[in-house]
Structure formats: C-alpha cells, structure tokens
Amino acid sequence: MKIQYDPGFIKQLKKTNVRIRKSFIKKIYVFQRNPNDVILRNHALHGEWKGYRSINVTADWRALYEEINEREEITAYFTFIGTHKDLYGW
C-alpha cells in the first residue's frame, strides 16, 4: 500500500508536540508493514466521516485516511490528525 499525505495533514502534524510526532512515525512504520496490525486499532468510520479510516497514534490521538484505488494499487491518503475530541467532537 502506498502512503500519501495531504498538505493540511503535514501542517497539522508539524503543530503537534514532539511526542505525538514520534509516535506517529512509529505507527506509520507499523502501518507500512501491516495496516491491520492490532496496535493501530485500524477501523472504518461512520456518519460524517464515512469513507475514512482511523488509526491510533496514541491513546487520545488519531490519524484519519482515505483508501484510494488507482490502477489496481491502493493509496492510503492521510488527511487529518488530532485528538479524539478534535476529530469526533466527543
């Protein structure tokens, strides 16, 4: 699976503290090897986030992405990163 990042995602990530950035780097490494590794808690979202998937960065932080199928290759396009409350409102 190929991975790409929305420019807004990069801006959001740069605004996080070092601990969050380091955790994201570790989790994206796991994601590259196995997107369904249990440590990621990868799952499809519903409601206003339908079509997106979420992985855990920390206990409270999430990274959201869309799976885009291009020419028989799937790309994970990361678009949002934030706390559970920031993203879902609860």
N, C-alpha and C positions, 0 to 999 in steps of 0.2 A: 504494500500500500504506500502510495506517495503521500507526502505531507506538505501542505502549503499554509501560509499564514496571511490573513487579511491585514492590511496596513494598520487598521484600527486595533487589531489584536496586539500587534507589536507595540503600539503606543501604550495600551493598557498594561501590558506585561512590564514595560520599562518603568511604569509608575509604581509598581509593586515593590515591596522591600526585598532585600537580597535573599532572605529565607524562602520566600514564595518563588522567586526566580530559580533558585537552586532546586527546589522541589519539583518545579515544572520540568526542568531539564532532565532530572532523574526519571520522572514519569513518562516523558516523551521518548526516552530511550527504551523503556519497557514497552510503550505503545508500538514502537517501530518493530520490535521483535514479536509481540503478540498483543494486538489491540484488545483482546478479550481476557487478558490476564486479570485474575480476581482482584489484585491490588488496585487496579484502576476503577473498579466498580462501573465499568462502561455500560451505559444504558440509553435507550431511546427516550426522548422527551415527548410530552403530550401538550395539549392546549395551545397556547400562543407560541410555544417552542417546537411544535410538531415539525418533524423533518430534521431536527437536530439531535445530536447525541452528546452525552456529557461524560467526562472522566473526572475523577477526584485528583486534585493536585495536593491538597492537604485535607484535614478533617472538615474544614469550612470552605475552602476554595475549590472552584470548578472551572474546567476549560470546556467550552462548547464548540462543536464542529459539525459540519455537514459532510455527508459522503456524496461525492460527485463522481459519476461513472462516465469516463471519457475514453472512447476507443478501447473498451474492454479492460480498462485499468481504473481502479478506484482511487480517488484522491480524498484524503481527509483534509478539509479546508477549515482551519480553526478561525473562529470569528469573534468569540467573546471569552474573557477570563474575568472572574470576580468571585466575591463571596456568595454563598448560597442565598443570602438575603438580597444582595445586589441584583442577582440574576432572576430570582424567582419571587422576590417580594415577601418571603416568609422564612 
